[in-house]
């Protein structure tokens, strides 16, 4: 998708709406998974007292 815009000179409006929706959903899922893992492991580190040094 980015290659078509950058290399082929297409405009952003030429990208199909379904591609943009897939990209947005994919980004939201990865963000939620990353945030959830971070909060989970932050709690584990906090319980073990590993964050007191910083």
N, CA, C and O atoms as a CHARMM CRD file, in Angstrom:
* protein
*
  216
    1    1 UNK  N      0.83200  -1.18500   0.00000 PROA 1      0.00000
    2    1 UNK  CA     0.00000   0.00000   0.00000 PROA 1      0.00000
    3    1 UNK  C      0.88100   1.25400   0.00000 PROA 1      0.00000
    4    1 UNK  O      0.66500   2.16100  -0.80400 PROA 1      0.00000
    5    2 UNK  N      1.85800   1.30900   0.88500 PROA 2      0.00000
    6    2 UNK  CA     2.75000   2.46400   0.92200 PROA 2      0.00000
    7    2 UNK  C      3.58800   2.53500  -0.35600 PROA 2      0.00000
    8    2 UNK  O      3.86400   3.62000  -0.86700 PROA 2      0.00000
    9    3 UNK  N      3.98300   1.38100  -0.85900 PROA 3      0.00000
   10    3 UNK  CA     4.76500   1.34900  -2.09400 PROA 3      0.00000
   11    3 UNK  C      4.00900   1.93500  -3.26300 PROA 3      0.00000
   12    3 UNK  O      4.58200   2.63800  -4.09400 PROA 3      0.00000
   13    4 UNK  N      2.71000   1.64400  -3.32900 PROA 4      0.00000
   14    4 UNK  CA     1.90800   2.19700  -4.42600 PROA 4      0.00000
   15    4 UNK  C      1.84100   3.70700  -4.33500 PROA 4      0.00000
   16    4 UNK  O      1.88200   4.39700  -5.35300 PROA 4      0.00000
   17    5 UNK  N      1.73700   4.22400  -3.12100 PROA 5      0.00000
   18    5 UNK  CA     1.62200   5.67300  -2.95800 PROA 5      0.00000
   19    5 UNK  C      2.96600   6.34600  -3.22000 PROA 5      0.00000
   20    5 UNK  O      3.03600   7.34000  -3.94300 PROA 5      0.00000
   21    6 UNK  N      4.02900   5.80700  -2.63200 PROA 6      0.00000
   22    6 UNK  CA     5.33300   6.46100  -2.75300 PROA 6      0.00000
   23    6 UNK  C      6.00200   6.22100  -4.09800 PROA 6      0.00000
   24    6 UNK  O      6.48500   7.16000  -4.73100 PROA 6      0.00000
   25    7 UNK  N      6.03300   4.97400  -4.53400 PROA 7      0.00000
   26    7 UNK  CA     6.79600   4.65200  -5.73700 PROA 7      0.00000
   27    7 UNK  C      6.02000   4.88700  -7.02000 PROA 7      0.00000
   28    7 UNK  O      6.58600   5.34900  -8.01000 PROA 7      0.00000
   29    8 UNK  N      4.73900   4.57700  -7.01600 PROA 8      0.00000
   30    8 UNK  CA     3.94500   4.72700  -8.23300 PROA 8      0.00000
   31    8 UNK  C      3.33900   6.11600  -8.37300 PROA 8      0.00000
   32    8 UNK  O      2.76900   6.44000  -9.41500 PROA 8      0.00000
   33    9 UNK  N      3.45500   6.93400  -7.34300 PROA 9      0.00000
   34    9 UNK  CA     2.93500   8.28800  -7.41100 PROA 9      0.00000
   35    9 UNK  C      1.43100   8.39000  -7.27300 PROA 9      0.00000
   36    9 UNK  O      0.84200   9.40400  -7.64600 PROA 9      0.00000
   37   10 UNK  N      0.79700   7.34700  -6.74000 PROA 10     0.00000
   38   10 UNK  CA    -0.65000   7.40400  -6.54800 PROA 10     0.00000
   39   10 UNK  C     -0.97900   8.32900  -5.37900 PROA 10     0.00000
   40   10 UNK  O     -0.16100   8.54500  -4.48500 PROA 10     0.00000
   41   11 UNK  N     -2.17900   8.86200  -5.40700 PROA 11     0.00000
   42   11 UNK  CA    -2.61600   9.68900  -4.28900 PROA 11     0.00000
   43   11 UNK  C     -3.23900   8.79600  -3.22000 PROA 11     0.00000
   44   11 UNK  O     -3.61200   7.65400  -3.48900 PROA 11     0.00000
   45   12 UNK  N     -3.34600   9.32700  -2.01500 PROA 12     0.00000
   46   12 UNK  CA    -3.94300   8.56000  -0.92100 PROA 12     0.00000
   47   12 UNK  C     -5.40800   8.24600  -1.18100 PROA 12     0.00000
   48   12 UNK  O     -5.93300   7.25000  -0.68200 PROA 12     0.00000
   49   13 UNK  N     -6.06100   9.08700  -1.95600 PROA 13     0.00000
   50   13 UNK  CA    -7.47200   8.83700  -2.25200 PROA 13     0.00000
   51   13 UNK  C     -7.65600   7.66000  -3.20600 PROA 13     0.00000
   52   13 UNK  O     -8.77300   7.16700  -3.36400 PROA 13     0.00000
   53   14 UNK  N     -6.57800   7.20200  -3.84400 PROA 14     0.00000
   54   14 UNK  CA    -6.67000   6.06400  -4.76200 PROA 14     0.00000
   55   14 UNK  C     -6.64300   4.72900  -4.02400 PROA 14     0.00000
   56   14 UNK  O     -6.93300   3.68900  -4.61400 PROA 14     0.00000
   57   15 UNK  N     -6.29400   4.75100  -2.73100 PROA 15     0.00000
   58   15 UNK  CA    -6.25000   3.51600  -1.94800 PROA 15     0.00000
   59   15 UNK  C     -7.68100   3.12600  -1.59500 PROA 15     0.00000
   60   15 UNK  O     -8.44400   3.96500  -1.11800 PROA 15     0.00000
   61   16 UNK  N     -8.05500   1.87900  -1.81800 PROA 16     0.00000
   62   16 UNK  CA    -9.41800   1.44100  -1.49200 PROA 16     0.00000
   63   16 UNK  C     -9.70700   1.56700   0.00800 PROA 16     0.00000
   64   16 UNK  O     -8.82400   1.39600   0.84900 PROA 16     0.00000
   65   17 UNK  N    -10.95600   1.86800   0.30800 PROA 17     0.00000
   66   17 UNK  CA   -11.37600   2.04400   1.70000 PROA 17     0.00000
   67   17 UNK  C    -11.17500   0.75600   2.49000 PROA 17     0.00000
   68   17 UNK  O    -10.85400   0.80500   3.67700 PROA 17     0.00000
   69   18 UNK  N    -11.35900  -0.38900   1.85200 PROA 18     0.00000
   70   18 UNK  CA   -11.18200  -1.65700   2.56600 PROA 18     0.00000
   71   18 UNK  C     -9.73300  -1.83200   3.01500 PROA 18     0.00000
   72   18 UNK  O     -9.48800  -2.35500   4.10200 PROA 18     0.00000
   73   19 UNK  N     -8.77400  -1.40600   2.20200 PROA 19     0.00000
   74   19 UNK  CA    -7.36700  -1.49000   2.60200 PROA 19     0.00000
   75   19 UNK  C     -7.08600  -0.60100   3.81000 PROA 19     0.00000
   76   19 UNK  O     -6.35000  -0.98800   4.71800 PROA 19     0.00000
   77   20 UNK  N     -7.66900   0.57500   3.81400 PROA 20     0.00000
   78   20 UNK  CA    -7.47200   1.49100   4.93700 PROA 20     0.00000
   79   20 UNK  C     -8.11700   0.92700   6.19900 PROA 20     0.00000
   80   20 UNK  O     -7.54500   1.03600   7.28300 PROA 20     0.00000
   81   21 UNK  N     -9.29800   0.32800   6.07400 PROA 21     0.00000
   82   21 UNK  CA    -9.95400  -0.28200   7.23200 PROA 21     0.00000
   83   21 UNK  C     -9.15200  -1.46000   7.77200 PROA 21     0.00000
   84   21 UNK  O     -9.01300  -1.61300   8.98600 PROA 21     0.00000
   85   22 UNK  N     -8.63000  -2.28500   6.88700 PROA 22     0.00000
   86   22 UNK  CA    -7.80300  -3.41600   7.32600 PROA 22     0.00000
   87   22 UNK  C     -6.56900  -2.90300   8.05800 PROA 22     0.00000
   88   22 UNK  O     -6.19500  -3.44700   9.09700 PROA 22     0.00000
   89   23 UNK  N     -5.93800  -1.87000   7.52900 PROA 23     0.00000
   90   23 UNK  CA    -4.76700  -1.29000   8.17400 PROA 23     0.00000
   91   23 UNK  C     -5.11700  -0.72100   9.54700 PROA 23     0.00000
   92   23 UNK  O     -4.36100  -0.90700  10.50100 PROA 23     0.00000
   93   24 UNK  N     -6.24600  -0.03300   9.65700 PROA 24     0.00000
   94   24 UNK  CA    -6.65500   0.55400  10.93200 PROA 24     0.00000
   95   24 UNK  C     -6.97800  -0.52400  11.96200 PROA 24     0.00000
   96   24 UNK  O     -6.58600  -0.41100  13.12300 PROA 24     0.00000
   97   25 UNK  N     -7.68700  -1.56400  11.54400 PROA 25     0.00000
   98   25 UNK  CA    -8.03000  -2.65300  12.46600 PROA 25     0.00000
   99   25 UNK  C     -6.77100  -3.39200  12.89800 PROA 25     0.00000
  100   25 UNK  O     -6.61100  -3.70500  14.07800 PROA 25     0.00000
  101   26 UNK  N     -5.88200  -3.67200  11.96100 PROA 26     0.00000
  102   26 UNK  CA    -4.62300  -4.34300  12.27500 PROA 26     0.00000
  103   26 UNK  C     -3.80800  -3.51900  13.27600 PROA 26     0.00000
  104   26 UNK  O     -3.26200  -4.06400  14.23600 PROA 26     0.00000
  105   27 UNK  N     -3.73000  -2.22600  13.05200 PROA 27     0.00000
  106   27 UNK  CA    -2.98500  -1.35100  13.95300 PROA 27     0.00000
  107   27 UNK  C     -3.61000  -1.32500  15.33600 PROA 27     0.00000
  108   27 UNK  O     -2.89400  -1.36000  16.33700 PROA 27     0.00000
  109   28 UNK  N     -4.93200  -1.26400  15.41000 PROA 28     0.00000
  110   28 UNK  CA    -5.61400  -1.23700  16.70000 PROA 28     0.00000
  111   28 UNK  C     -5.40600  -2.53500  17.46700 PROA 28     0.00000
  112   28 UNK  O     -5.21000  -2.51300  18.68200 PROA 28     0.00000
  113   29 UNK  N     -5.44600  -3.65900  16.77300 PROA 29     0.00000
  114   29 UNK  CA    -5.24300  -4.95600  17.43100 PROA 29     0.00000
  115   29 UNK  C     -3.82500  -5.05800  17.97700 PROA 29     0.00000
  116   29 UNK  O     -3.63400  -5.45900  19.12500 PROA 29     0.00000
  117   30 UNK  N     -2.83600  -4.70500  17.17800 PROA 30     0.00000
  118   30 UNK  CA    -1.45000  -4.77300  17.64800 PROA 30     0.00000
  119   30 UNK  C     -1.20100  -3.79200  18.79200 PROA 30     0.00000
  120   30 UNK  O     -0.46500  -4.11300  19.72400 PROA 30     0.00000
  121   31 UNK  N     -1.79500  -2.61700  18.73700 PROA 31     0.00000
  122   31 UNK  CA    -1.64900  -1.65400  19.82700 PROA 31     0.00000
  123   31 UNK  C     -2.25300  -2.20800  21.10900 PROA 31     0.00000
  124   31 UNK  O     -1.63700  -2.12500  22.17100 PROA 31     0.00000
  125   32 UNK  N     -3.46000  -2.77600  21.01600 PROA 32     0.00000
  126   32 UNK  CA    -4.12100  -3.32700  22.20000 PROA 32     0.00000
  127   32 UNK  C     -3.32700  -4.49200  22.78400 PROA 32     0.00000
  128   32 UNK  O     -3.17900  -4.58700  24.00200 PROA 32     0.00000
  129   33 UNK  N     -2.81700  -5.37300  21.93500 PROA 33     0.00000
  130   33 UNK  CA    -2.00500  -6.49300  22.42000 PROA 33     0.00000
  131   33 UNK  C     -0.71700  -6.00300  23.08000 PROA 33     0.00000
  132   33 UNK  O     -0.33500  -6.50400  24.13800 PROA 33     0.00000
  133   34 UNK  N     -0.06700  -5.06000  22.48500 PROA 34     0.00000
  134   34 UNK  CA     1.16500  -4.51500  23.05300 PROA 34     0.00000
  135   34 UNK  C      0.92400  -3.82000  24.37200 PROA 34     0.00000
  136   34 UNK  O      1.69200  -3.98800  25.32000 PROA 34     0.00000
  137   35 UNK  N     -0.13800  -3.03900  24.43800 PROA 35     0.00000
  138   35 UNK  CA    -0.46400  -2.33500  25.67800 PROA 35     0.00000
  139   35 UNK  C     -0.83100  -3.32600  26.77400 PROA 35     0.00000
  140   35 UNK  O     -0.41100  -3.17000  27.92100 PROA 35     0.00000
  141   36 UNK  N     -1.61400  -4.34600  26.42500 PROA 36     0.00000
  142   36 UNK  CA    -1.99200  -5.36200  27.40700 PROA 36     0.00000
  143   36 UNK  C     -0.78800  -6.11900  27.93400 PROA 36     0.00000
  144   36 UNK  O     -0.68300  -6.35200  29.13800 PROA 36     0.00000
  145   37 UNK  N      0.12200  -6.50700  27.05100 PROA 37     0.00000
  146   37 UNK  CA     1.34800  -7.19900  27.48200 PROA 37     0.00000
  147   37 UNK  C      2.19800  -6.29500  28.36600 PROA 37     0.00000
  148   37 UNK  O      2.74300  -6.74100  29.37500 PROA 37     0.00000
  149   38 UNK  N      2.30900  -5.03800  27.99200 PROA 38     0.00000
  150   38 UNK  CA     3.09400  -4.10700  28.79500 PROA 38     0.00000
  151   38 UNK  C      2.51900  -3.97000  30.19500 PROA 38     0.00000
  152   38 UNK  O      3.25400  -4.04200  31.18000 PROA 38     0.00000
  153   39 UNK  N      1.20600  -3.77100  30.29000 PROA 39     0.00000
  154   39 UNK  CA     0.59000  -3.60100  31.60900 PROA 39     0.00000
  155   39 UNK  C      0.71200  -4.86900  32.44300 PROA 39     0.00000
  156   39 UNK  O      0.94900  -4.79300  33.64900 PROA 39     0.00000
  157   40 UNK  N      0.55400  -6.03200  31.82100 PROA 40     0.00000
  158   40 UNK  CA     0.69000  -7.30000  32.53300 PROA 40     0.00000
  159   40 UNK  C      2.10300  -7.46000  33.08400 PROA 40     0.00000
  160   40 UNK  O      2.28000  -7.76800  34.26300 PROA 40     0.00000
  161   41 UNK  N      3.09100  -7.25400  32.24900 PROA 41     0.00000
  162   41 UNK  CA     4.47200  -7.43800  32.67900 PROA 41     0.00000
  163   41 UNK  C      4.94400  -6.32000  33.60300 PROA 41     0.00000
  164   41 UNK  O      5.83200  -6.53800  34.42700 PROA 41     0.00000
  165   42 UNK  N      4.37500  -5.14800  33.48100 PROA 42     0.00000
  166   42 UNK  CA     4.67400  -4.07800  34.42500 PROA 42     0.00000
  167   42 UNK  C      4.18500  -4.45900  35.81600 PROA 42     0.00000
  168   42 UNK  O      4.86500  -4.20600  36.81000 PROA 42     0.00000
  169   43 UNK  N      3.00200  -5.06900  35.88300 PROA 43     0.00000
  170   43 UNK  CA     2.48000  -5.53500  37.16600 PROA 43     0.00000
  171   43 UNK  C      3.34300  -6.63000  37.77200 PROA 43     0.00000
  172   43 UNK  O      3.56900  -6.64400  38.98200 PROA 43     0.00000
  173   44 UNK  N      3.82700  -7.54400  36.94400 PROA 44     0.00000
  174   44 UNK  CA     4.72000  -8.60500  37.43000 PROA 44     0.00000
  175   44 UNK  C      6.00300  -7.99000  37.97800 PROA 44     0.00000
  176   44 UNK  O      6.45500  -8.36600  39.06000 PROA 44     0.00000
  177   45 UNK  N      6.58700  -7.05700  37.25000 PROA 45     0.00000
  178   45 UNK  CA     7.81700  -6.40600  37.70100 PROA 45     0.00000
  179   45 UNK  C      7.58000  -5.61400  38.97900 PROA 45     0.00000
  180   45 UNK  O      8.43500  -5.58500  39.86400 PROA 45     0.00000
  181   46 UNK  N      6.42800  -4.97700  39.07700 PROA 46     0.00000
  182   46 UNK  CA     6.10400  -4.20100  40.27400 PROA 46     0.00000
  183   46 UNK  C      5.94300  -5.12800  41.48000 PROA 46     0.00000
  184   46 UNK  O      6.41300  -4.81600  42.57400 PROA 46     0.00000
  185   47 UNK  N      5.27800  -6.26800  41.27700 PROA 47     0.00000
  186   47 UNK  CA     5.08700  -7.23400  42.36300 PROA 47     0.00000
  187   47 UNK  C      6.41600  -7.81200  42.84600 PROA 47     0.00000
  188   47 UNK  O      6.57700  -8.09200  44.03400 PROA 47     0.00000
  189   48 UNK  N      7.35500  -7.98800  41.94100 PROA 48     0.00000
  190   48 UNK  CA     8.66800  -8.52500  42.30600 PROA 48     0.00000
  191   48 UNK  C      9.60100  -7.44800  42.85200 PROA 48     0.00000
  192   48 UNK  O     10.70300  -7.75200  43.30700 PROA 48     0.00000
  193   49 UNK  N      9.16700  -6.20700  42.80700 PROA 49     0.00000
  194   49 UNK  CA     9.98600  -5.11100  43.31400 PROA 49     0.00000
  195   49 UNK  C     11.13600  -4.73300  42.40300 PROA 49     0.00000
  196   49 UNK  O     12.15200  -4.21700  42.86900 PROA 49     0.00000
  197   50 UNK  N     10.99300  -4.97900  41.13500 PROA 50     0.00000
  198   50 UNK  CA    12.07600  -4.70400  40.19900 PROA 50     0.00000
  199   50 UNK  C     12.10900  -3.25800  39.70700 PROA 50     0.00000
  200   50 UNK  O     13.07200  -2.84900  39.06000 PROA 50     0.00000
  201   51 UNK  N     11.08400  -2.49500  40.00300 PROA 51     0.00000
  202   51 UNK  CA    11.01600  -1.13000  39.48800 PROA 51     0.00000
  203   51 UNK  C     11.47500  -0.09400  40.50300 PROA 51     0.00000
  204   51 UNK  O     11.45900   1.10200  40.21100 PROA 51     0.00000
  205   52 UNK  N     11.87600  -0.52400  41.67200 PROA 52     0.00000
  206   52 UNK  CA    12.27300   0.41200  42.71500 PROA 52     0.00000
  207   52 UNK  C     13.61100   1.08100  42.47300 PROA 52     0.00000
  208   52 UNK  O     13.92400   2.08300  43.11600 PROA 52     0.00000
  209   53 UNK  N     14.40000   0.55200  41.56700 PROA 53     0.00000
  210   53 UNK  CA    15.72900   1.09300  41.32300 PROA 53     0.00000
  211   53 UNK  C     15.71100   2.29100  40.39200 PROA 53     0.00000
  212   53 UNK  O     16.73100   2.96600  40.25600 PROA 53     0.00000
  213   54 UNK  N     14.60300   2.57600  39.75200 PROA 54     0.00000
  214   54 UNK  CA    14.57600   3.60800  38.72100 PROA 54     0.00000
  215   54 UNK  C     13.77900   4.79700  39.14800 PROA 54     0.00000
  216   54 UNK  O     13.65500   5.76100  38.39300 PROA 54     0.00000
